[in-house]
Amino acid sequence: MFRERKWELLPGHIADGVKDYIEKGCPTGDFLRNVISNDLKGAFYHADDTNRRRMFDIVSFFYNYCPTVAWGSPEAYKFWVEVGGLPGYRKYMDEKAA
């Protein structure tokens, strides 16, 4: 359903948080929540030096490797956390199809 992710695009210190968010729907810290919610001002405000320098790579990762419904707005972030990531989303879609 989703192509293999290129985790190396992400700074090492945020990769686990991104993975937990995508795969399990785990809430993130402020920086990632702002990136995922498409809040550029908030993302830069909460970014450390590494994340600030790597912002293009981080956003490219989400654009290319994160399910579309899981990022891009505060509502998408909230939905993804509520359904519990990929397994919850698959269940949600199966229930909608039934």
N, C-alpha and C positions, 0 to 999 in steps of 0.2 A: 504494500500500500504506500509506504514512504521509502524514499531512497536512503541508502546508507549515509549517515551523517559524517561530515568531516570535522570532527571535534578539534582538530589542530588549528582551525580558524579562531578558536576562542582562547583567550588568556587562560593559562592553567588554573588559576585560582577561582575562576567562575564556572569552569566546565562542569563540575559536579552539580552545582546549583541549577544550571541549565538542563542537564540530563535529568535531574530529579523533577524539575518542572514539567518537561516534555513527557517523560515516561510515567510519572506518578501524580502529576498535578500538585506537587508541593509548592506552597507559597514561597516567594523569593524575598530577598532583601530589596531595599528601596531602589538601588541602581537597576537591577534586572527588571523589577516591576515597571519602572519607568521606560526602559527600553522596550519591553514586551507591550506596554500600553501605548507606545508611539508618542511618548512625552519627551521630546528632545531636550527641552529646558531642564526638566527634572533629572533626566539621565546624565546630562553633563554636570549638573549640580552635585549629584551623588557619586560621580565617577572618581575613582582614584587615578593617579597618573597613568598607569598602564591601560586601564579601560578607556580613558580619554584618548590616548594615542591609538588605540585599537578599535575605536568605535565603528569604523567602516567595516572591519572584519566581523565584529559582533553582529551588526545589523545584517550584513551579508549572510551570516550563518542563519539567522532567523528567516530571512527572505527565501533562502534556498533549501533549508532543511527542517524547518518547523512547520507542522500542520497549519495551514492558513487560518483555520478557526481558532487557533491557540494564541494568536498574537495580532497586534495592530490597533488595539483599542483597549480601554479599561474594561469594557464589557467582555471582550475576548479573554482577557486575563482572568476575570472573575468566573466566567463559564468554565474555563479549562481547570481551574482549581476545584470548582464545585463538582465537575464530573470525574475528577481523579486521574487526569492524564489520559494516555493512550488506551489503557484497558477500559476505563470508564467511558471514553468517547466511543469506542467500538460497541460497547453495550448500549449506550444511548442511541447510536445509529441503528442497531439491530432492533431495538424496541420501537423506534420510529417507523421502521420498514414493516413491522408486523401488523 
